[in-house]
Amino acid sequence: MKKVLYLFLLTSFISCNTSVSLEKSKELVRTGIAKERAKDYFGAIADYTKAIELNPNNVSAYGNRGNSKINLKDYSGAMLDFNKCIELKPNNSNSYGNRGVLKSKLKDYYGAIEDYSKAIELDPREGIWYSNMGLLRDLLKDYDIAIICFSKAIELRLLESDVPHNLKNGWHKPLTFNNISAQIDALAKNYHYRSMTYEQLGKTYEACKDLKEIQREYAANYRLQFEGPRTIIDNQWKVGPQNLEKRINKLCN
């Protein structure tokens, strides 16, 4: 009887400790994310590493640590973390998408497209992977495919504001300030990207139409995001030039 009681108490103790470790691991991921947002990447990595020590199956900790390592240009370490995410949770679209971002930085463009395609297969409602793939397709001069990608990204972002549709399909995101801001930001960017690709195809009417859409709906955000030269991929995709009015004057008059 004493032996049975001992085993019961031991099992309960282990179970309790495991629960505490799992919760502490989640908390460390939360503090790591806060540090990452504050650009304290070393501090974030330290928290994510502790989270992994407490729970070696914490996919979020590996994924976020990989992103912090990218910011510190530890690309080999980031690759190991993203590969581990995929090993632990093969159906996680973000793991493939994040690895695609890393492969883009490493100029493995076709490898990145393969990862973005897998991310889209796993979660066809996430517009960022279409957008990223469009940038790569443009870089590779696959302009028609790039247009399709940007158009899909725009379609998905517009659907996010269709509350009845999304509730019906179980896709609805809360209408928080951050979500609305991210939606506007993504729409402005994708209209911009698509206009740039249309311009490279010589389709000035379509490029102008996208620019005027930005001017009508997203002008303030466009100026915030795009004023001044910016680089998306390896100095080959220039997100200038300076401001919206200059591009409209160039293409629409």
C-alpha positions in Angstrom: 0.0 0.0 0.0 2.8 2.4 0.9 4.5 1.6 -2.4 1.4 2.4 -4.4 1.0 5.6 -2.5 4.6 6.5 -3.1 4.3 5.9 -6.9 1.1 8.0 -7.0 2.8 10.9 -5.2 5.9 10.6 -7.4 3.7 10.6 -10.6 1.7 13.6 -9.3 5.0 15.4 -8.5 6.4 14.8 -12.0 3.2 15.8 -13.7 3.1 19.0 -11.6 6.7 19.8 -12.5 6.0 19.2 -16.1 3.1 21.5 -16.2 5.1 24.2 -14.5 7.9 23.8 -17.0 5.6 24.0 -20.0 4.0 27.2 -18.6 7.3 28.7 -17.9 8.5 27.8 -21.4 5.5 29.7 -22.9 6.2 32.7 -20.6 9.8 32.8 -21.8 8.6 32.9 -25.4 6.4 35.8 -24.6 9.2 37.7 -22.9 11.5 36.8 -25.8 9.0 38.2 -28.3 8.9 41.5 -26.3 12.7 41.7 -26.4 12.8 40.9 -30.1 10.3 43.8 -30.8 12.6 46.0 -28.8 15.5 44.8 -31.0 17.2 43.1 -28.1 18.0 40.0 -30.2 20.6 38.6 -27.9 18.2 38.8 -25.0 15.4 37.3 -27.0 17.6 34.4 -28.1 18.5 33.8 -24.4 14.8 33.6 -23.5 13.9 31.3 -26.4 16.9 29.0 -25.6 15.7 28.7 -22.0 12.2 28.0 -23.2 13.5 25.2 -25.4 15.5 23.8 -22.4 12.2 23.6 -20.5 10.3 22.2 -23.4 12.3 20.8 -26.3 9.1 20.5 -28.4 8.3 24.2 -28.2 7.9 25.0 -31.9 7.2 28.7 -31.3 10.5 29.0 -29.4 12.5 27.5 -32.2 10.7 29.7 -34.8 11.1 32.9 -33.0 14.7 32.1 -32.1 15.3 31.6 -35.8 13.9 35.0 -36.7 16.1 36.6 -34.1 19.2 34.8 -35.5 18.3 36.2 -38.9 18.4 39.7 -37.5 21.9 38.9 -36.1 22.9 37.4 -39.5 23.4 34.0 -37.9 21.9 32.3 -41.0 23.2 28.8 -40.3 21.8 28.9 -36.8 18.4 30.2 -38.1 18.3 27.4 -40.7 18.8 24.8 -38.0 16.0 26.3 -36.0 13.5 26.4 -38.9 14.4 22.9 -39.9 13.7 21.8 -36.3 10.3 23.5 -36.4 9.4 21.6 -39.5 10.7 18.3 -38.0 8.5 18.9 -34.9 5.4 20.2 -36.7 5.5 19.4 -40.4 2.1 21.1 -41.0 3.1 24.5 -39.6 2.9 27.0 -42.6 4.9 29.7 -40.8 7.9 27.4 -40.4 8.1 26.9 -44.2 7.4 30.6 -44.8 10.1 31.7 -42.4 12.6 29.3 -43.9 11.6 30.8 -47.3 12.5 34.3 -46.0 15.9 32.9 -44.9 16.5 31.2 -48.3 15.8 34.5 -50.0 18.5 36.2 -48.0 20.8 33.4 -48.9 19.9 33.9 -52.6 18.5 30.4 -52.9 15.5 31.9 -54.7 14.0 28.7 -56.1 14.4 27.0 -52.7 12.5 30.0 -51.2 9.8 29.7 -53.8 9.4 26.0 -52.9 9.0 26.8 -49.2 6.5 29.6 -49.9 4.5 27.2 -52.1 4.4 24.7 -49.3 3.4 27.4 -46.8 0.5 28.4 -49.2 -0.5 24.8 -49.6 -0.8 24.5 -45.8 -2.5 27.8 -45.2 -3.9 29.3 -48.5 -5.4 32.3 -46.6 -2.1 33.9 -45.6 -1.3 36.7 -48.0 2.3 37.4 -46.9 3.6 34.2 -48.6 2.0 35.2 -51.9 3.5 38.7 -51.6 7.0 37.3 -50.8 6.8 34.9 -53.7 5.7 37.7 -56.0 8.8 39.7 -55.1 11.0 36.7 -56.0 9.1 36.1 -59.2 9.7 39.7 -60.2 13.4 39.4 -59.3 13.6 36.3 -61.6 11.7 38.2 -64.3 8.7 35.9 -64.1 6.5 39.0 -64.3 3.2 37.4 -65.1 3.5 35.0 -62.2 4.5 37.9 -60.0 1.3 39.8 -60.9 -0.8 36.7 -60.0 0.9 36.5 -56.6 0.4 40.2 -55.8 -3.2 40.0 -57.0 -3.9 37.1 -54.7 -2.2 38.8 -51.8 -4.5 41.8 -52.4 -7.6 39.6 -52.7 -6.8 37.9 -49.4 -6.2 41.2 -47.5 -9.4 42.7 -48.8 -11.3 39.6 -47.7 -10.0 40.2 -44.1 -12.4 43.1 -43.9 -15.3 41.1 -45.1 -16.5 40.1 -41.6 -19.7 38.1 -42.6 -17.7 36.1 -45.1 -14.9 35.3 -42.7 -17.2 34.5 -39.8 -19.1 32.1 -42.1 -15.8 30.3 -43.0 -14.2 30.5 -39.6 -11.4 32.8 -40.8 -12.3 36.0 -38.9 -9.4 37.9 -37.2 -10.3 40.3 -34.4 -10.7 43.8 -35.6 -7.9 45.2 -33.3 -5.9 48.3 -34.1 -2.8 46.1 -34.9 -4.7 43.8 -37.3 -6.3 46.7 -39.1 -3.0 48.5 -39.4 -1.3 45.4 -40.7 -4.0 44.9 -43.3 -3.7 48.5 -44.5 0.1 48.2 -44.6 0.0 45.0 -46.6 -2.6 46.3 -49.1 -0.5 49.5 -49.7 2.6 47.4 -50.2 1.0 44.9 -52.6 -0.6 47.5 -54.7 2.8 49.2 -54.9 4.6 46.0 -55.8 2.1 45.1 -58.5 2.3 48.6 -60.0 6.1 48.2 -60.2 5.8 44.9 -62.0 3.1 46.3 -64.3 5.5 49.1 -65.1 8.3 46.7 -66.0 5.8 44.9 -68.3 5.0 48.3 -70.0 1.5 48.2 -68.7 1.3 51.8 -67.6 -2.5 51.9 -67.4 -2.6 49.1 -64.9 0.3 50.5 -63.0 -1.4 53.9 -62.8 -4.6 52.3 -61.7 -2.9 50.6 -58.7 -1.1 53.9 -57.8 -4.4 55.8 -57.8 -6.0 53.1 -55.6 -3.2 53.7 -53.1 -3.7 57.4 -53.4 -7.4 57.1 -52.7 -7.4 54.5 -49.9 -3.9 54.2 -48.4 -1.9 57.4 -49.2 -0.9 58.3 -45.6 0.3 54.7 -45.0 2.1 54.6 -48.3 4.1 57.7 -47.5 4.9 56.3 -44.1 6.2 53.0 -45.5 7.8 53.9 -48.8 9.1 57.5 -48.7 12.8 57.3 -49.6 14.6 54.5 -51.2 14.2 51.1 -49.6 15.6 47.7 -50.5 13.6 44.4 -50.4 15.9 41.8 -51.9 19.6 42.2 -52.2 19.6 45.7 -53.6 17.6 44.6 -56.7 14.1 45.6 -55.7 14.0 49.3 -55.0 10.8 50.3 -53.2 11.3 54.1 -53.9 11.0 56.4 -55.7 10.6 59.0 -53.0 6.8 59.5 -52.9 3.5 58.5 -54.4 2.9 61.8 -56.3 6.2 61.4 -58.3 5.1 57.9 -59.5 1.7 59.1 -60.4 3.1 62.1 -62.3 5.5 59.8 -64.2 2.9 57.1 -65.2 -0.5 58.7 -65.2 0.0 62.0 -67.1 
